[in-house]
Amino acid sequence: MSLTIFAATIMHESHTFNIAPTTLDDFRNCVYLEGDAIGGAMRGTRSEWGAILDLADEFGWHLVDPLVAMAEPAGKVTDQAFDHMMGIITRGLERAMPVHGVILPLHGAMVTESHDDAEGEIIRQVRAIVGREIPIAVTLDLHANATEDMACLADIITTYRTTPHIDLYETAERAGRLLQRTMLGEIKPSVTLANRPVLEGLDHGRTIAGHGAMVEMLALVREAEAQTRGVLDIGVNSGFVWADVPFTGPTVLVTGDGVRPEYREVAERLADLIWDSRGRKTIQLLPMDETIIIACEAAPAGSGPLLIGDFTDNPGAGAYGDATNLVRALLEAGIKGVAVGTIADLDSAAAGLKAGVGATVTVDLGGKKDPRFGGAPIRLTGTVGAVSDGVYVRKGKVATGTKGNMGPSFRLDLDGMQIIVATYATQIDDREQFRIYGIEPERMNIVACKAMNHFRADFEPIARRLIYVDAGGICSLDFKQFPWSKLRRPIWPLDLN
C-alpha cells in the first residue's frame, strides 16, 4: 500500500529589530512554489526538498505538497502573508486527508506580527487537522530558536549540523527515514528539549574551522547517539540572536523511541556545554581602520582575493544589505581590484537599468532603509558595466542546484571597484552571484561580501585570507544597544557572567 505523505514549507528567519516587514511579495520574489512546480524546481538539488522527493521515490510515497515558500531574512512576517500561506497549506492538507505522515522543512526562527513562535503555530495547525496519532517530522535550521511547543507538537525533529549549511539534504533524509519507520510501526518517537539562559552561544553554530564550541558539541552528540539506548537523533541549535522573543537562544533536541528518562539526562548534559562554552568564538570582527590597513597590504601574485565579510550588514541574518560604510572606506583608501556584492537599493538599481550598459550613471547608493545602521547614502558616478535579472543557480556546496534571486540589477564600475547594485537584499553564498555580472572572484584583489557564514563554503577555498569587519550594520554583536522587551531575563551576556 502506498503511504500518503503531506509536506510543506514556510521558511523565514526574522530579525525583529529590522523595521521592514516581510510581505507576501518578499516570499514570491525569493522562493514560492506551488504543486507541480515544486518537483520541477527541487528535484536533484541538495536541499531538504531534494531529499524528500528522493525518499518519495524510494519508499513509493504518494506525496502531497501544496507549497514551498521562502523569503530572505528581514523583519517580522506580516499576518496577511502568513495567513495566506497557511491557508494554502491547511486547505491542501484537508483535501489530502487521510494521510499517513507529515514532513515539514522549516527554519525555526520565524516571527510574525501575531506569532512569536511561527513554526510552533504551523505545526499546531497541522496537528489540529491530522490528529495526535499521525506522525509529524520537522527539520530545522541550525540557527533555530526551538521551543517547547515545537518539541511537544512534533514527533521527530532533525537539525542541520553544519555552518555553512551544506547538509540540508542529509538533515531531511534523516527526518524522512525516521518518519518511514514510525509509519511502519517500528518506532514511536518523542522529542525532548533542553536549553540554558544564553542569548549568543556555540560560536553561532560554526563548524567550518574544524574546531570550536559547536564542533566539540557535535562530537558529544555523535557519542550520545551511539551510546544512549533509544536515541534516534540529536539536534543542536545555536539559535538566532536578533529575535526579541522569550525563547531566543541555543537548544538541544533529543528525538528518541518512546519516552525515557535517559533522553532528558542526555539533553541536559549537552545543554551544560551551551553554558560552559559561552563567549568562545572562532572569528573576530575588526574595526574599520584595521580592516583598511589589511586591505592595503600588497598581495603576492596568484594568491587569491582578500575576502571581507561585511558581517553586521548580512541580509542572510535579516540586515538591510544597503550599508555603505565599508564601500566608503575602501574608496577613500584608493584600493584597486575590489568587487562588492551586493548593495540592495531599488531606486539605484532601476536607474542603472534604465541607463543601460555602457552608460554613465550617478546614484545615491544605499543607506536608505535605516541609515543609523551602516551609513548614509553615498553619491557615486560610474559606468553600467553589466545588467542582469539577478537569477543565479548555486554551484557551490550550499543548497547546490537551487536558484537564488537578487532581482533586476547591474554592475556599477568605478575606478578600481565594481559594485553589484541589486533590487533585493540577498546574502552572498555562491560565486555565481558575481559571475552573472562578468566578475570572476578568483581574479580580484578584494571581494567584499554581505555575508557571515555561508559564503565561506564557496569563497574561502579561493581566498588568500578571510577577515570580518564591523561596519555598523543592524546585525551588531553589541546586543545591549537593542530595545529588548520580550526576551527572557536574566540571560547571558546581557545580565549574567
CORLINDA-V321765 format. One record per residue. N is the residue number from 1. RES is the residue in one small letter. SS is DSSP state (@ for helix, = for strand, . for the rest). OMEGA is omega as a letter, one per 30 degrees, with the letter a starting at -180 (* if undefined). BURIAL is b if it has 16 or more other C-alpha atoms within 10 Angstrom, else e. Layout:
n=N res=RES ss=SS omega=OMEGA burial=BURIAL
n=N res=RES ss=SS omega=OMEGA burial=BURIAL
This chain:
n=1 res=m ss=. omega=l burial=e
n=2 res=s ss=. omega=l burial=e
n=3 res=l ss=. omega=l burial=b
n=4 res=t ss== omega=a burial=b
n=5 res=i ss== omega=l burial=b
n=6 res=f ss== omega=a burial=b
n=7 res=a ss== omega=l burial=b
n=8 res=a ss=. omega=a burial=b
n=9 res=t ss== omega=l burial=b
n=10 res=i ss== omega=a burial=b
n=11 res=m ss== omega=l burial=b
n=12 res=h ss=. omega=l burial=b
n=13 res=e ss== omega=a burial=b
n=14 res=s ss== omega=l burial=b
n=15 res=h ss=. omega=a burial=b
n=16 res=t ss=. omega=l burial=b
n=17 res=f ss=. omega=l burial=b
n=18 res=n ss=. omega=a burial=b
n=19 res=i ss=. omega=a burial=e
n=20 res=a ss=. omega=l burial=b
n=21 res=p ss=. omega=l burial=b
n=22 res=t ss== omega=a burial=b
n=23 res=t ss=. omega=l burial=b
n=24 res=l ss=@ omega=l burial=b
n=25 res=d ss=@ omega=l burial=e
n=26 res=d ss=@ omega=l burial=b
n=27 res=f ss=@ omega=a burial=b
n=28 res=r ss=@ omega=l burial=e
n=29 res=n ss=. omega=a burial=b
n=30 res=c ss=. omega=l burial=b
n=31 res=v ss== omega=l burial=b
n=32 res=y ss== omega=a burial=b
n=33 res=l ss== omega=l burial=b
n=34 res=e ss== omega=l burial=e
n=35 res=g ss=. omega=a burial=e
n=36 res=d ss=@ omega=a burial=e
n=37 res=a ss=@ omega=a burial=e
n=38 res=i ss=@ omega=l burial=b
n=39 res=g ss=@ omega=a burial=b
n=40 res=g ss=@ omega=a burial=e
n=41 res=a ss=@ omega=a burial=b
n=42 res=m ss=@ omega=a burial=b
n=43 res=r ss=. omega=l burial=b
n=44 res=g ss=. omega=l burial=b
n=45 res=t ss=. omega=l burial=b
n=46 res=r ss=. omega=a burial=b
n=47 res=s ss=. omega=l burial=b
n=48 res=e ss=@ omega=a burial=b
n=49 res=w ss=@ omega=l burial=b
n=50 res=g ss=@ omega=l burial=b
n=51 res=a ss=@ omega=a burial=b
n=52 res=i ss=@ omega=l burial=b
n=53 res=l ss=@ omega=l burial=b
n=54 res=d ss=@ omega=l burial=b
n=55 res=l ss=@ omega=l burial=b
n=56 res=a ss=@ omega=l burial=b
n=57 res=d ss=@ omega=a burial=e
n=58 res=e ss=@ omega=a burial=e
n=59 res=f ss=@ omega=a burial=e
n=60 res=g ss=. omega=l burial=e
n=61 res=w ss=. omega=l burial=b
n=62 res=h ss== omega=a burial=e
n=63 res=l ss== omega=l burial=b
n=64 res=v ss== omega=a burial=b
n=65 res=d ss=. omega=a burial=b
n=66 res=p ss=. omega=a burial=b
n=67 res=l ss== omega=l burial=b
n=68 res=v ss== omega=a burial=b
n=69 res=a ss== omega=l burial=b
n=70 res=m ss== omega=l burial=b
n=71 res=a ss=. omega=l burial=b
n=72 res=e ss=. omega=l burial=b
n=73 res=p ss=. omega=l burial=b
n=74 res=a ss== omega=l burial=b
n=75 res=g ss=. omega=a burial=b
n=76 res=k ss=. omega=l burial=b
n=77 res=v ss== omega=l burial=b
n=78 res=t ss=. omega=l burial=b
n=79 res=d ss=@ omega=a burial=b
n=80 res=q ss=@ omega=l burial=e
n=81 res=a ss=@ omega=a burial=b
n=82 res=f ss=@ omega=a burial=b
n=83 res=d ss=@ omega=l burial=e
n=84 res=h ss=@ omega=a burial=e
n=85 res=m ss=@ omega=l burial=b
n=86 res=m ss=@ omega=l burial=b
n=87 res=g ss=@ omega=l burial=e
n=88 res=i ss=@ omega=a burial=e
n=89 res=i ss=@ omega=a burial=b
n=90 res=t ss=@ omega=l burial=b
n=91 res=r ss=@ omega=l burial=e
n=92 res=g ss=@ omega=l burial=b
n=93 res=l ss=@ omega=l burial=b
n=94 res=e ss=@ omega=l burial=e
n=95 res=r ss=@ omega=a burial=e
n=96 res=a ss=@ omega=a burial=e
n=97 res=m ss=. omega=g burial=e
n=98 res=p ss=. omega=l burial=e
n=99 res=v ss=. omega=a burial=b
n=100 res=h ss=. omega=a burial=b
n=101 res=g ss== omega=a burial=b
n=102 res=v ss== omega=l burial=b
n=103 res=i ss== omega=a burial=b
n=104 res=l ss== omega=l burial=b
n=105 res=p ss== omega=a burial=b
n=106 res=l ss=. omega=l burial=b
n=107 res=h ss=. omega=a burial=b
n=108 res=g ss=. omega=l burial=b
n=109 res=a ss== omega=l burial=b
n=110 res=m ss=. omega=l burial=b
n=111 res=v ss=. omega=l burial=b
n=112 res=t ss== omega=l burial=b
n=113 res=e ss=. omega=a burial=b
n=114 res=s ss=. omega=a burial=e
n=115 res=h ss=. omega=l burial=b
n=116 res=d ss=. omega=l burial=b
n=117 res=d ss=. omega=a burial=b
n=118 res=a ss=@ omega=l burial=b
n=119 res=e ss=@ omega=l burial=b
n=120 res=g ss=@ omega=l burial=b
n=121 res=e ss=@ omega=l burial=b
n=122 res=i ss=@ omega=a burial=b
n=123 res=i ss=@ omega=l burial=b
n=124 res=r ss=@ omega=a burial=b
n=125 res=q ss=@ omega=l burial=e
n=126 res=v ss=@ omega=l burial=b
n=127 res=r ss=@ omega=a burial=b
n=128 res=a ss=@ omega=a burial=e
n=129 res=i ss=@ omega=a burial=e
n=130 res=v ss=@ omega=a burial=b
n=131 res=g ss=. omega=a burial=e
n=132 res=r ss=. omega=a burial=e
n=133 res=e ss=. omega=a burial=e
n=134 res=i ss=. omega=a burial=b
n=135 res=p ss== omega=l burial=b
n=136 res=i ss== omega=l burial=b
n=137 res=a ss== omega=a burial=b
n=138 res=v ss== omega=l burial=b
n=139 res=t ss== omega=a burial=b
n=140 res=l ss== omega=l burial=b
n=141 res=d ss=. omega=l burial=b
n=142 res=l ss=. omega=a burial=b
n=143 res=h ss=. omega=l burial=b
n=144 res=a ss=. omega=l burial=b
n=145 res=n ss=. omega=a burial=b
n=146 res=a ss=. omega=a burial=b
n=147 res=t ss=. omega=l burial=b
n=148 res=e ss=@ omega=l burial=e
n=149 res=d ss=@ omega=l burial=e
n=150 res=m ss=@ omega=a burial=b
n=151 res=a ss=@ omega=a burial=b
n=152 res=c ss=@ omega=a burial=b
n=153 res=l ss=@ omega=l burial=b
n=154 res=a ss=. omega=l burial=b
n=155 res=d ss=. omega=a burial=b
n=156 res=i ss== omega=l burial=b
n=157 res=i ss== omega=l burial=b
n=158 res=t ss== omega=a burial=b
n=159 res=t ss== omega=l burial=b
n=160 res=y ss=. omega=l burial=b
n=161 res=r ss=. omega=a burial=b
n=162 res=t ss=. omega=l burial=b
n=163 res=t ss=. omega=g burial=b
n=164 res=p ss=. omega=a burial=b
n=165 res=h ss=. omega=a burial=b
n=166 res=i ss=. omega=a burial=b
n=167 res=d ss=. omega=l burial=b
n=168 res=l ss=@ omega=a burial=b
n=169 res=y ss=@ omega=a burial=b
n=170 res=e ss=@ omega=a burial=b
n=171 res=t ss=@ omega=l burial=b
n=172 res=a ss=@ omega=l burial=b
n=173 res=e ss=@ omega=l burial=b
n=174 res=r ss=@ omega=a burial=b
n=175 res=a ss=@ omega=a burial=b
n=176 res=g ss=@ omega=l burial=b
n=177 res=r ss=@ omega=l burial=e
n=178 res=l ss=@ omega=l burial=b
n=179 res=l ss=@ omega=l burial=b
n=180 res=q ss=@ omega=l burial=b
n=181 res=r ss=@ omega=l burial=e
n=182 res=t ss=@ omega=a burial=b
n=183 res=m ss=@ omega=l burial=b
n=184 res=l ss=. omega=l burial=e
n=185 res=g ss=. omega=a burial=e
n=186 res=e ss=. omega=a burial=e
n=187 res=i ss=. omega=l burial=b
n=188 res=k ss=. omega=a burial=b
n=189 res=p ss== omega=l burial=b
n=190 res=s ss== omega=a burial=b
n=191 res=v ss== omega=l burial=b
n=192 res=t ss== omega=a burial=b
n=193 res=l ss== omega=l burial=b
n=194 res=a ss== omega=l burial=b
n=195 res=n ss== omega=l burial=b
n=196 res=r ss=. omega=a burial=b
n=197 res=p ss=. omega=a burial=b
n=198 res=v ss== omega=l burial=b
n=199 res=l ss=. omega=a burial=b
n=200 res=e ss=. omega=a burial=b
n=201 res=g ss=. omega=l burial=b
n=202 res=l ss=@ omega=l burial=b
n=203 res=d ss=@ omega=a burial=b
n=204 res=h ss=@ omega=l burial=b
n=205 res=g ss=@ omega=a burial=b
n=206 res=r ss=. omega=l burial=b
n=207 res=t ss=. omega=a burial=b
n=208 res=i ss=. omega=a burial=b
n=209 res=a ss=. omega=a burial=e
n=210 res=g ss=. omega=l burial=e
n=211 res=h ss=. omega=a burial=e
n=212 res=g ss=. omega=a burial=b
n=213 res=a ss=@ omega=a burial=b
n=214 res=m ss=@ omega=l burial=b
n=215 res=v ss=@ omega=l burial=b
n=216 res=e ss=@ omega=l burial=e
n=217 res=m ss=@ omega=a burial=b
n=218 res=l ss=@ omega=l burial=b
n=219 res=a ss=@ omega=l burial=e
n=220 res=l ss=@ omega=l burial=b
n=221 res=v ss=@ omega=l burial=b
n=222 res=r ss=@ omega=l burial=e
n=223 res=e ss=@ omega=a burial=e
n=224 res=a ss=@ omega=l burial=b
n=225 res=e ss=@ omega=a burial=b
n=226 res=a ss=@ omega=a burial=e
n=227 res=q ss=@ omega=a burial=e
n=228 res=t ss=. omega=a burial=e
n=229 res=r ss=. omega=l burial=e
n=230 res=g ss=. omega=a burial=b
n=231 res=v ss== omega=a burial=b
n=232 res=l ss== omega=a burial=b
n=233 res=d ss== omega=l burial=b
n=234 res=i ss== omega=l burial=b
n=235 res=g ss== omega=l burial=b
n=236 res=v ss== omega=a burial=b
n=237 res=n ss== omega=l burial=b
n=238 res=s ss=. omega=l burial=b
n=239 res=g ss=. omega=l burial=b
n=240 res=f ss=. omega=a burial=b
n=241 res=v ss=. omega=a burial=b
n=242 res=w ss=. omega=l burial=b
n=243 res=a ss=. omega=a burial=b
n=244 res=d ss=. omega=l burial=b
n=245 res=v ss=. omega=a burial=b
n=246 res=p ss=. omega=a burial=b
n=247 res=f ss=. omega=l burial=b
n=248 res=t ss=. omega=l burial=b
n=249 res=g ss=. omega=a burial=b
n=250 res=p ss=. omega=l burial=b
n=251 res=t ss== omega=l burial=b
n=252 res=v ss== omega=l burial=b
n=253 res=l ss== omega=l burial=b
n=254 res=v ss== omega=l burial=b
n=255 res=t ss== omega=a burial=b
n=256 res=g ss== omega=l burial=b
n=257 res=d ss== omega=a burial=b
n=258 res=g ss=. omega=l burial=e
n=259 res=v ss=. omega=a burial=e
n=260 res=r ss=. omega=l burial=e
n=261 res=p ss=@ omega=l burial=e
n=262 res=e ss=@ omega=a burial=e
n=263 res=y ss=@ omega=l burial=b
n=264 res=r ss=@ omega=a burial=b
n=265 res=e ss=@ omega=l burial=e
n=266 res=v ss=@ omega=a burial=b
n=267 res=a ss=@ omega=a burial=b
n=268 res=e ss=@ omega=l burial=b
n=269 res=r ss=@ omega=l burial=e
n=270 res=l ss=@ omega=l burial=b
n=271 res=a ss=@ omega=l burial=b
n=272 res=d ss=@ omega=l burial=e
n=273 res=l ss=@ omega=l burial=b
n=274 res=i ss=@ omega=a burial=b
n=275 res=w ss=@ omega=a burial=b
n=276 res=d ss=@ omega=a burial=e
n=277 res=s ss=. omega=a burial=b
n=278 res=r ss=. omega=l burial=b
n=279 res=g ss=. omega=l burial=b
n=280 res=r ss=. omega=a burial=e
n=281 res=k ss=. omega=l burial=b
n=282 res=t ss=. omega=l burial=e
n=283 res=i ss=. omega=l burial=e
n=284 res=q ss=. omega=l burial=e
n=285 res=l ss== omega=a burial=b
n=286 res=l ss== omega=l burial=e
n=287 res=p ss=. omega=a burial=e
n=288 res=m ss=@ omega=a burial=b
n=289 res=d ss=@ omega=l burial=e
n=290 res=e ss=@ omega=l burial=e
n=291 res=t ss=@ omega=a burial=b
n=292 res=i ss=@ omega=l burial=b
n=293 res=i ss=@ omega=l burial=e
n=294 res=i ss=@ omega=a burial=e
n=295 res=a ss=@ omega=a burial=b
n=296 res=c ss=. omega=a burial=e
n=297 res=e ss=. omega=l burial=e
n=298 res=a ss=. omega=a burial=e
n=299 res=a ss=. omega=l burial=e
n=300 res=p ss=. omega=l burial=e
n=301 res=a ss=. omega=l burial=e
n=302 res=g ss=. omega=a burial=e
n=303 res=s ss=. omega=l burial=e
n=304 res=g ss=. omega=a burial=b
n=305 res=p ss=. omega=l burial=b
n=306 res=l ss== omega=a burial=b
n=307 res=l ss== omega=l burial=b
n=308 res=i ss== omega=l burial=b
n=309 res=g ss== omega=l burial=b
n=310 res=d ss== omega=a burial=b
n=311 res=f ss=@ omega=a burial=b
n=312 res=t ss=@ omega=l burial=b
n=313 res=d ss=@ omega=a burial=b
n=314 res=n ss=. omega=l burial=b
n=315 res=p ss=@ omega=l burial=b
n=316 res=g ss=@ omega=l burial=b
n=317 res=a ss=@ omega=l burial=b
n=318 res=g ss=. omega=l burial=b
n=319 res=a ss=. omega=a burial=b
n=320 res=y ss=. omega=a burial=b
n=321 res=g ss=. omega=a burial=b
n=322 res=d ss=. omega=l burial=b
n=323 res=a ss=. omega=a burial=b
n=324 res=t ss=. omega=a burial=b
n=325 res=n ss=@ omega=a burial=b
n=326 res=l ss=@ omega=l burial=b
n=327 res=v ss=@ omega=a burial=b
n=328 res=r ss=@ omega=a burial=e
n=329 res=a ss=@ omega=l burial=b
n=330 res=l ss=@ omega=l burial=b
n=331 res=l ss=@ omega=a burial=e
n=332 res=e ss=@ omega=l burial=e
n=333 res=a ss=@ omega=l burial=e
n=334 res=g ss=. omega=a burial=e
n=335 res=i ss=. omega=a burial=b
n=336 res=k ss=. omega=l burial=b
n=337 res=g ss=. omega=a burial=e
n=338 res=v ss== omega=l burial=b
n=339 res=a ss== omega=a burial=b
n=340 res=v ss== omega=l burial=b
n=341 res=g ss== omega=f burial=b
n=342 res=t ss== omega=l burial=b
n=343 res=i ss== omega=l burial=b
n=344 res=a ss== omega=a burial=b
n=345 res=d ss=. omega=a burial=b
n=346 res=l ss=@ omega=a burial=b
n=347 res=d ss=@ omega=l burial=b
n=348 res=s ss=@ omega=l burial=b
n=349 res=a ss=@ omega=l burial=b
n=350 res=a ss=@ omega=a burial=b
n=351 res=a ss=@ omega=l burial=b
n=352 res=g ss=@ omega=l burial=b
n=353 res=l ss=@ omega=l burial=b
n=354 res=k ss=@ omega=a burial=e
n=355 res=a ss=@ omega=l burial=e
n=356 res=g ss=. omega=a burial=b
n=357 res=v ss=. omega=l burial=b
n=358 res=g ss=. omega=a burial=e
n=359 res=a ss=. omega=l burial=e
n=360 res=t ss== omega=a burial=e
n=361 res=v ss== omega=l burial=b
n=362 res=t ss== omega=a burial=e
n=363 res=v ss== omega=l burial=b
n=364 res=d ss== omega=a burial=e
n=365 res=l ss== omega=l burial=b
n=366 res=g ss=. omega=l burial=b
n=367 res=g ss=. omega=a burial=b
n=368 res=k ss=. omega=a burial=b
n=369 res=k ss=. omega=a burial=b
n=370 res=d ss=. omega=a burial=b
n=371 res=p ss=. omega=l burial=b
n=372 res=r ss=. omega=a burial=e
n=373 res=f ss=. omega=l burial=b
n=374 res=g ss=. omega=l burial=b
n=375 res=g ss=. omega=a burial=b
n=376 res=a ss=. omega=l burial=b
n=377 res=p ss=. omega=l burial=b
n=378 res=i ss== omega=a burial=e
n=379 res=r ss== omega=a burial=e
n=380 res=l ss== omega=l burial=e
n=381 res=t ss== omega=a burial=e
n=382 res=g ss== omega=a burial=b
n=383 res=t ss== omega=l burial=b
n=384 res=v ss== omega=a burial=b
n=385 res=g ss== omega=a burial=b
n=386 res=a ss== omega=l burial=b
n=387 res=v ss== omega=a burial=b
n=388 res=s ss== omega=l burial=b
n=389 res=d ss=. omega=l burial=e
n=390 res=g ss=. omega=a burial=b
n=391 res=v ss== omega=l burial=b
n=392 res=y ss== omega=l burial=b
n=393 res=v ss== omega=a burial=b
n=394 res=r ss=. omega=l burial=b
n=395 res=k ss=. omega=l burial=b
n=396 res=g ss=. omega=a burial=b
n=397 res=k ss=. omega=a burial=b
n=398 res=v ss=. omega=l burial=b
n=399 res=a ss=. omega=a burial=b
n=400 res=t ss=. omega=l burial=b
n=401 res=g ss=. omega=l burial=b
n=402 res=t ss=. omega=a burial=b
n=403 res=k ss== omega=l burial=b
n=404 res=g ss== omega=a burial=b
n=405 res=n ss== omega=l burial=b
n=406 res=m ss=. omega=l burial=b
n=407 res=g ss=. omega=l burial=b
n=408 res=p ss=. omega=a burial=b
n=409 res=s ss== omega=l burial=b
n=410 res=f ss== omega=l burial=b
n=411 res=r ss== omega=l burial=b
n=412 res=l ss== omega=a burial=b
n=413 res=d ss== omega=l burial=b
n=414 res=l ss== omega=l burial=b
n=415 res=d ss=. omega=l burial=e
n=416 res=g ss=. omega=a burial=e
n=417 res=m ss== omega=l burial=b
n=418 res=q ss== omega=a burial=b
n=419 res=i ss== omega=l burial=b
n=420 res=i ss== omega=l burial=b
n=421 res=v ss== omega=a burial=b
n=422 res=a ss== omega=l burial=b
n=423 res=t ss=. omega=a burial=b
n=424 res=y ss=. omega=l burial=b
n=425 res=a ss=. omega=a burial=b
n=426 res=t ss=. omega=l burial=b
n=427 res=q ss=. omega=l burial=b
n=428 res=i ss=. omega=l burial=b
n=429 res=d ss=. omega=a burial=b
n=430 res=d ss=. omega=a burial=b
n=431 res=r ss=. omega=l burial=b
n=432 res=e ss=@ omega=l burial=b
n=433 res=q ss=@ omega=l burial=b
n=434 res=f ss=@ omega=a burial=b
n=435 res=r ss=@ omega=a burial=e
n=436 res=i ss=. omega=l burial=b
n=437 res=y ss=. omega=l burial=b
n=438 res=g ss=. omega=l burial=e
n=439 res=i ss=. omega=l burial=b
n=440 res=e ss=. omega=a burial=e
n=441 res=p ss=@ omega=a burial=b
n=442 res=e ss=@ omega=a burial=b
n=443 res=r ss=@ omega=a burial=b
n=444 res=m ss=. omega=l burial=b
n=445 res=n ss=. omega=l burial=b
n=446 res=i ss== omega=l burial=b
n=447 res=v ss== omega=l burial=b
n=448 res=a ss== omega=a burial=b
n=449 res=c ss== omega=l burial=b
n=450 res=k ss=. omega=a burial=b
n=451 res=a ss=. omega=l burial=b
n=452 res=m ss=. omega=a burial=b
n=453 res=n ss=. omega=a burial=b
n=454 res=h ss=. omega=a burial=b
n=455 res=f ss=@ omega=a burial=b
n=456 res=r ss=@ omega=a burial=b
n=457 res=a ss=@ omega=a burial=b
n=458 res=d ss=@ omega=a burial=b
n=459 res=f ss=@ omega=a burial=b
n=460 res=e ss=@ omega=l burial=e
n=461 res=p ss=@ omega=a burial=e
n=462 res=i ss=@ omega=a burial=b
n=463 res=a ss=. omega=l burial=b
n=464 res=r ss=. omega=l burial=b
n=465 res=r ss== omega=l burial=e
n=466 res=l ss== omega=l burial=e
n=467 res=i ss== omega=l burial=b
n=468 res=y ss== omega=l burial=b
n=469 res=v ss== omega=l burial=b
n=470 res=d ss=. omega=a burial=b
n=471 res=a ss=. omega=l burial=b
n=472 res=g ss=. omega=a burial=b
n=473 res=g ss=. omega=a burial=b
n=474 res=i ss=. omega=l burial=b
n=475 res=c ss=. omega=a burial=b
n=476 res=s ss=. omega=l burial=b
n=477 res=l ss=. omega=l burial=b
n=478 res=d ss=. omega=a burial=e
n=479 res=f ss=@ omega=a burial=e
n=480 res=k ss=@ omega=l burial=e
n=481 res=q ss=@ omega=a burial=e
n=482 res=f ss=. omega=a burial=e
n=483 res=p ss=. omega=a burial=e
n=484 res=w ss=. omega=l burial=b
n=485 res=s ss=. omega=a burial=e
n=486 res=k ss=. omega=a burial=e
n=487 res=l ss=. omega=l burial=e
n=488 res=r ss=. omega=l burial=b
n=489 res=r ss=. omega=f burial=e
n=490 res=p ss=. omega=a burial=e
n=491 res=i ss=. omega=l burial=b
n=492 res=w ss== omega=g burial=b
n=493 res=p ss=. omega=a burial=b
n=494 res=l ss=. omega=a burial=e
n=495 res=d ss=. omega=a burial=e
n=496 res=l ss=. omega=l burial=e
n=497 res=n ss=. omega=* burial=e
